[in-house]
């Protein structure tokens, strides 16, 4: 690899890379992110390489494994350039047909295209798919275009031009002021202005400073940072180098959870490649600036997503938060000024330097600028990564991008901000997505997790689930979190099991208030949010559980029963055959009966009962009907009893 000694050499080398590439040459991009790999992308990539070689097309067709383009519901995803034909759920068996039909004869394979469930129209190109069409993709737009293991691909797509601009024509203060002007707020949770944080570190008298990438993404259902770090690691690395230059840091750390092996592999390779090109190390691009980056793997503790706990972990000690008598941007890692931002925040920095603060502030709301990446999961038709402008409504995310709730179910709530976030009801679906707006509604932006819930979701059990998660993940250092959350978990569990009593809600509110006021770190202070938000918007469900011993969503296992409607049962015996507990008595032409003593309430009978019958139903808060008399169990067909 050549060492680049100036911004001019960097630009010249970029042009050289581009000149070696034929823009009209077919290129098959296959998503190689973790989601698609789990769906068989590795085998698809191997099949393409084998088939291309077999058909003698190696010199005329390129293939590359790329980052996650977001539509995880339909992976493995293949995009063929330059036509940008997009195929979904591709298997190795599809590869020969794609090569022979699309590559050789320029024919589109209809069965591999996206079909709009509302209109029935097929989308040939990625940008025609409604999931993508309604997004504004600035950070993850290159994921499907760039080989995540190739620095040359990143350079060819404009990579490191922001670093060249910063080192070649901007002072550190000018870089900092541009980020401040952009009002880039941290995408990791609190939404603190990045420029203000950077300025605090730069102005600190201590000459030793650090910058850190927080990739310790522990929220259930969240995978935004993983996708960016896996798919476009150089964008994060470039942002980190620029940030280090702005505050005067000479060392940076990327803290990645151990459960992200592909992200660790790709960012480690990116660091090695950047060092070889002179974009890291001594005298970067011929300047006096020097900067080193180290990868630190966390053990997976959720609490290490908190800034001071993360720094304590890097220092080699147990990842526990510490009091912030002085902010960590003044006294942080090893007692030195430290700027910590998450993956997405750092990836936005090169965009701001290249396109300017005015461009960035043209997107979003008055207080929340730019775009935000969310992982949209749960009871939603289109699951995956979405990048949208700040200020978009929750309704647009759920229905225009997410495709609404599957199986004809009704939307009930959406949980934002991870386990410490809150649940927002249908009545607030038109709420603009922004840091301040979500906080005012009792939730938070968090790192960007969004979990959609339908009418079958019990909000009391949802609160219990998240409180239990946070209880298990508490570092145990402070009493309000360690003991308060444990008691909240115990009370909520009792309520979902039918043992709730009057006064429980008031006790829960008291415990929540104590945690908010007295917990040591931000994770502990925000931990009661799942309970408080569900109580605020779904208090009737809590009261039904406590006073009527009834779960309105028919979800809590201890409060429901499964019964078979004798008027609808057709003696198909599906429930009898599938019941793992042997709790259903039935036979040919006999109406089935569930033995409530044996029933484990697993729900298998409910799931396997044919939709045309709908004989199995769930009940709650009412007595189980007595079993049908034995002499009435025989089903009458054609006007007489079947023998």
KAFENWO-V631742 format. One record per backbone hydrogen bond with DSSP energy under -0.5 kcal/mol. NH is the residue of the N-H (numbers start at 0). CO is the residue of the C=O. E is the energy in kcal/mol with one decimal. If there is no record, write none. Layout:
nh={NH & NH}
co={CO & CO}
e={E & E}
This chain:
nh={3 & 4 & 9 & 10 & 11 & 12 & 13 & 14 & 15 & 16 & 17 & 18 & 19 & 19 & 20 & 22 & 24 & 25 & 26 & 27 & 28 & 28 & 29 & 29 & 30 & 31 & 36 & 37 & 38 & 39 & 40 & 43 & 44 & 45 & 46 & 47 & 48 & 49 & 50 & 51 & 52 & 53 & 54 & 55 & 56 & 59 & 60 & 61 & 63 & 65 & 65 & 66 & 66 & 71 & 72 & 73 & 74 & 77 & 78 & 79 & 80 & 80 & 83 & 84 & 85 & 86 & 86 & 87 & 88 & 89 & 93 & 94 & 94 & 97 & 98 & 99 & 100 & 101 & 101 & 102 & 103 & 104 & 105 & 106 & 109 & 111 & 112 & 113 & 115 & 115 & 119 & 122 & 123 & 125 & 127 & 128 & 128 & 131 & 132 & 133 & 134 & 135 & 137 & 142 & 144 & 145 & 147 & 147 & 149 & 150 & 153 & 154 & 155 & 156 & 157 & 158 & 160 & 163 & 164 & 165 & 166 & 167 & 168 & 169 & 174 & 175 & 176 & 177 & 178 & 179 & 180 & 181 & 182 & 182 & 183 & 184 & 185 & 188 & 193 & 194 & 196 & 197 & 198 & 199 & 200 & 201 & 202 & 203 & 203 & 208 & 209 & 210 & 211 & 212 & 213 & 213 & 214 & 214 & 216 & 217 & 221 & 226 & 227 & 228 & 229 & 230 & 231 & 234 & 235 & 236 & 237 & 238 & 239 & 240 & 241 & 242 & 243 & 244 & 245 & 246 & 247 & 248 & 249 & 250 & 251 & 252 & 253 & 254 & 254 & 255 & 255 & 256 & 257 & 259 & 263 & 264 & 265 & 266 & 267 & 268 & 269 & 270 & 271 & 272 & 273 & 274 & 275 & 276 & 277 & 278 & 279 & 280 & 283 & 284 & 284 & 285 & 286 & 290 & 291 & 293 & 295 & 295 & 297 & 297 & 303 & 304 & 305 & 309 & 310 & 311 & 312 & 313 & 314 & 315 & 316 & 319 & 324 & 329 & 330 & 331 & 334 & 335 & 336 & 337 & 338 & 339 & 340 & 342 & 345 & 346 & 347 & 347 & 348 & 348 & 349 & 351 & 352 & 353 & 354 & 355 & 359 & 360 & 361 & 361 & 362 & 364 & 368 & 368 & 369 & 369 & 371 & 373 & 374 & 375 & 375 & 376 & 376 & 378 & 379 & 380 & 381 & 382 & 383 & 384 & 385 & 387 & 387 & 389 & 390 & 391 & 393 & 394 & 396 & 397 & 398 & 399 & 399 & 400 & 401 & 403 & 407 & 408 & 411 & 412 & 413 & 414 & 415 & 415 & 416 & 416 & 419 & 420 & 421 & 423 & 423 & 425 & 427 & 428 & 430 & 432 & 433 & 437 & 438 & 439 & 440 & 441 & 442 & 445 & 447 & 449 & 450 & 451 & 451 & 452 & 454 & 456 & 457 & 458 & 461 & 462 & 463 & 464 & 465 & 466 & 467 & 468 & 469 & 470 & 471 & 472 & 473 & 473 & 481 & 482 & 483 & 484 & 485 & 486 & 487 & 488 & 489 & 490 & 491 & 492 & 493 & 494 & 495 & 496 & 497 & 498 & 503 & 506 & 507 & 508 & 509 & 510 & 511 & 512 & 513 & 514 & 515 & 516 & 517 & 518 & 524 & 525 & 526 & 528 & 529 & 530 & 531 & 532 & 533 & 534 & 535 & 536 & 537 & 540 & 541 & 542 & 543 & 544 & 545 & 546 & 547 & 547 & 549 & 551 & 553 & 558 & 559 & 560 & 562 & 564 & 564 & 565 & 567 & 568 & 576 & 577 & 578 & 581 & 584 & 584 & 585 & 586 & 588 & 589 & 590 & 592 & 594 & 594 & 595 & 597 & 598 & 606 & 607 & 608 & 612 & 613 & 616 & 618 & 620 & 620 & 631 & 632 & 634 & 636 & 636 & 639 & 641}
co={276 & 2 & 5 & 6 & 7 & 8 & 9 & 10 & 11 & 12 & 13 & 14 & 15 & 16 & 17 & 20 & 21 & 59 & 80 & 61 & 26 & 78 & 27 & 63 & 76 & 65 & 32 & 33 & 34 & 36 & 35 & 39 & 40 & 41 & 42 & 43 & 44 & 45 & 46 & 47 & 48 & 49 & 50 & 52 & 51 & 56 & 56 & 25 & 27 & 29 & 63 & 142 & 145 & 69 & 382 & 70 & 71 & 86 & 28 & 84 & 26 & 78 & 79 & 79 & 123 & 77 & 84 & 111 & 73 & 75 & 90 & 90 & 91 & 93 & 94 & 95 & 96 & 96 & 97 & 97 & 98 & 100 & 101 & 100 & 107 & 108 & 109 & 122 & 113 & 120 & 115 & 113 & 121 & 83 & 124 & 124 & 125 & 128 & 128 & 129 & 131 & 386 & 135 & 139 & 141 & 141 & 64 & 145 & 146 & 148 & 149 & 150 & 151 & 152 & 154 & 153 & 157 & 159 & 160 & 161 & 162 & 163 & 164 & 165 & 170 & 171 & 172 & 173 & 174 & 175 & 176 & 177 & 178 & 179 & 178 & 182 & 191 & 185 & 183 & 183 & 192 & 193 & 194 & 195 & 196 & 197 & 198 & 199 & 200 & 206 & 336 & 250 & 338 & 252 & 211 & 340 & 212 & 254 & 214 & 215 & 218 & 222 & 223 & 224 & 225 & 226 & 227 & 231 & 231 & 232 & 233 & 234 & 235 & 236 & 237 & 238 & 239 & 240 & 241 & 242 & 243 & 243 & 208 & 208 & 291 & 210 & 293 & 212 & 252 & 253 & 295 & 214 & 297 & 256 & 259 & 260 & 261 & 262 & 263 & 264 & 265 & 266 & 267 & 268 & 269 & 270 & 271 & 272 & 274 & 273 & 273 & 290 & 288 & 3 & 277 & 282 & 283 & 280 & 249 & 251 & 253 & 293 & 255 & 295 & 300 & 301 & 302 & 305 & 306 & 307 & 308 & 309 & 310 & 312 & 311 & 317 & 322 & 326 & 326 & 335 & 331 & 332 & 207 & 327 & 209 & 337 & 211 & 213 & 341 & 342 & 343 & 344 & 344 & 345 & 345 & 347 & 348 & 349 & 350 & 351 & 355 & 356 & 357 & 358 & 359 & 367 & 182 & 366 & 359 & 362 & 387 & 385 & 447 & 373 & 383 & 374 & 449 & 451 & 377 & 403 & 401 & 380 & 375 & 69 & 373 & 371 & 385 & 369 & 432 & 388 & 430 & 428 & 392 & 393 & 394 & 394 & 395 & 395 & 396 & 397 & 404 & 405 & 452 & 452 & 423 & 450 & 413 & 421 & 444 & 448 & 416 & 417 & 415 & 413 & 421 & 411 & 424 & 425 & 427 & 391 & 431 & 433 & 434 & 435 & 436 & 438 & 437 & 188 & 444 & 374 & 414 & 376 & 449 & 412 & 409 & 453 & 455 & 456 & 457 & 458 & 459 & 460 & 461 & 462 & 463 & 464 & 465 & 466 & 467 & 468 & 469 & 470 & 477 & 478 & 478 & 480 & 481 & 482 & 483 & 484 & 485 & 486 & 487 & 488 & 489 & 490 & 491 & 492 & 494 & 493 & 500 & 502 & 503 & 504 & 505 & 506 & 507 & 508 & 509 & 510 & 511 & 512 & 513 & 514 & 520 & 521 & 522 & 525 & 526 & 527 & 527 & 528 & 529 & 530 & 531 & 532 & 533 & 537 & 537 & 538 & 539 & 540 & 541 & 542 & 542 & 543 & 543 & 549 & 550 & 555 & 556 & 618 & 616 & 562 & 614 & 563 & 564 & 564 & 572 & 573 & 574 & 578 & 582 & 592 & 583 & 589 & 570 & 586 & 632 & 584 & 582 & 592 & 593 & 594 & 594 & 602 & 603 & 604 & 609 & 609 & 562 & 560 & 548 & 558 & 628 & 629 & 588 & 634 & 639 & 636 & 634}
e={-2.5 & -0.6 & -2.2 & -2.2 & -2.4 & -2.7 & -2.1 & -2.1 & -1.8 & -2.3 & -2.4 & -2.3 & -1.2 & -0.5 & -1.4 & -0.8 & -2.0 & -0.5 & -2.2 & -3.1 & -0.7 & -2.9 & -0.6 & -2.8 & -2.4 & -2.9 & -2.7 & -2.2 & -0.7 & -1.5 & -2.3 & -1.7 & -2.8 & -2.1 & -2.2 & -2.2 & -2.2 & -2.3 & -2.6 & -2.7 & -1.9 & -2.4 & -2.2 & -1.2 & -3.1 & -1.1 & -1.8 & -2.4 & -2.2 & -2.7 & -0.5 & -2.4 & -0.7 & -2.2 & -1.8 & -1.9 & -1.3 & -2.6 & -2.6 & -2.8 & -2.9 & -0.6 & -1.4 & -1.8 & -2.9 & -3.2 & -0.5 & -2.8 & -2.5 & -2.1 & -1.6 & -0.6 & -0.9 & -2.1 & -2.5 & -2.6 & -2.9 & -0.6 & -1.1 & -2.0 & -1.6 & -0.7 & -0.7 & -2.5 & -0.9 & -1.4 & -1.8 & -1.0 & -0.5 & -3.1 & -3.1 & -2.6 & -0.6 & -1.0 & -1.4 & -0.6 & -1.4 & -1.1 & -3.1 & -1.4 & -2.1 & -2.4 & -1.0 & -1.2 & -1.1 & -1.8 & -0.9 & -0.7 & -2.3 & -0.5 & -1.3 & -2.6 & -2.7 & -1.2 & -1.9 & -3.0 & -1.5 & -2.0 & -2.2 & -2.6 & -2.7 & -2.0 & -2.4 & -1.2 & -2.2 & -2.3 & -2.8 & -1.8 & -2.0 & -2.4 & -2.8 & -1.7 & -0.6 & -1.2 & -1.2 & -0.6 & -2.5 & -0.6 & -3.4 & -0.5 & -1.9 & -2.8 & -2.3 & -1.9 & -1.5 & -2.7 & -2.4 & -0.6 & -0.7 & -0.6 & -2.2 & -1.4 & -2.8 & -3.0 & -0.6 & -2.6 & -1.0 & -2.4 & -1.6 & -1.0 & -2.0 & -1.8 & -2.0 & -2.8 & -2.6 & -2.5 & -2.7 & -1.2 & -0.9 & -2.3 & -2.8 & -1.7 & -2.2 & -2.3 & -2.2 & -2.3 & -2.6 & -2.2 & -2.2 & -1.8 & -1.6 & -2.3 & -0.9 & -0.7 & -2.5 & -2.2 & -2.7 & -2.6 & -0.6 & -0.8 & -2.4 & -1.1 & -2.2 & -1.9 & -2.2 & -2.6 & -2.5 & -2.5 & -2.1 & -2.0 & -2.2 & -2.0 & -1.9 & -2.5 & -2.5 & -2.3 & -2.0 & -1.6 & -1.2 & -3.0 & -0.9 & -3.0 & -2.8 & -0.6 & -1.7 & -2.0 & -2.0 & -2.1 & -1.9 & -2.3 & -2.8 & -0.5 & -2.7 & -0.5 & -1.3 & -1.9 & -2.0 & -2.7 & -2.2 & -2.2 & -2.1 & -2.2 & -1.9 & -1.6 & -2.1 & -1.8 & -1.0 & -2.0 & -2.7 & -2.4 & -2.3 & -2.1 & -0.6 & -1.8 & -2.4 & -0.6 & -2.1 & -1.1 & -2.0 & -2.1 & -1.1 & -0.7 & -0.7 & -0.9 & -0.6 & -1.9 & -2.4 & -2.3 & -2.9 & -2.1 & -1.7 & -2.8 & -0.8 & -0.7 & -1.4 & -2.9 & -0.6 & -0.5 & -0.8 & -2.4 & -2.6 & -3.3 & -2.1 & -0.8 & -3.1 & -0.7 & -2.7 & -2.7 & -2.0 & -2.5 & -2.9 & -0.8 & -2.1 & -1.9 & -2.7 & -2.3 & -0.5 & -2.5 & -2.8 & -1.8 & -1.5 & -2.4 & -1.6 & -2.6 & -2.9 & -0.7 & -0.8 & -1.8 & -2.4 & -2.7 & -0.6 & -1.6 & -2.6 & -1.4 & -2.0 & -2.7 & -0.5 & -2.0 & -0.6 & -1.3 & -0.6 & -2.2 & -0.8 & -2.8 & -0.5 & -1.0 & -1.7 & -1.9 & -1.9 & -2.9 & -0.8 & -2.3 & -1.6 & -2.3 & -1.2 & -1.6 & -2.5 & -0.9 & -0.7 & -2.3 & -2.5 & -2.8 & -0.6 & -2.5 & -1.3 & -2.1 & -0.5 & -0.6 & -1.8 & -2.1 & -2.3 & -2.5 & -2.1 & -2.6 & -2.5 & -2.2 & -2.4 & -2.2 & -2.6 & -1.7 & -0.8 & -0.7 & -2.8 & -2.4 & -1.6 & -1.3 & -0.6 & -2.2 & -2.2 & -2.7 & -2.2 & -2.6 & -2.6 & -2.3 & -2.1 & -2.3 & -2.2 & -1.2 & -1.3 & -3.0 & -2.0 & -2.0 & -2.6 & -2.4 & -1.9 & -2.2 & -2.5 & -2.4 & -2.0 & -2.1 & -2.4 & -1.9 & -2.9 & -1.9 & -2.1 & -1.9 & -0.8 & -1.9 & -0.7 & -0.7 & -2.6 & -2.8 & -1.5 & -2.6 & -2.0 & -2.0 & -2.5 & -1.1 & -1.2 & -2.4 & -2.1 & -2.1 & -2.1 & -3.1 & -0.6 & -1.2 & -2.0 & -0.7 & -2.1 & -1.7 & -1.0 & -1.8 & -2.5 & -0.5 & -3.0 & -0.7 & -1.5 & -2.0 & -2.3 & -1.9 & -1.7 & -0.9 & -0.5 & -2.9 & -0.5 & -0.7 & -0.5 & -2.3 & -2.1 & -2.4 & -3.5 & -0.5 & -0.9 & -0.8 & -1.9 & -1.8 & -2.3 & -1.5 & -2.1 & -2.2 & -2.7 & -2.3 & -0.6 & -0.5 & -1.4 & -1.3 & -2.5 & -0.6 & -1.7 & -1.6 & -1.4}
